[in-house]
Amino acid sequence: MNNNFHHQHTAHCESGVMSTLLKSHGVDFNEAMVFGLASALTFVYIPLVKINGMPLISYRMPPRSIIKKVSKLLKVRLKIQKFRSSEIGQQALDKALAEN
């Protein structure tokens, strides 16, 4: 098991997660580098969709796009799992931790 993982406070979920995971494996990419590598900064203006009377404006890619793109570019294999309930997910996590 890799014990080089050190939690770090980051500004954004996906880019922060990827930065932290990469650092734990010796790749010193900060959050901004991960964000840039994923080409995650975009601009979307959709005047037909209104939120509080204002047109929808977005400045980033959809969820999971940073993780997918960075892992593909760096040839990083990730095991991503989804669970029907938090209890089943917790059991899988407990089992993985017990197996080291």
Order of alpha helices (4+ residues) and beta strands (2+ residues): alpha-alpha-beta-beta-alpha-alpha
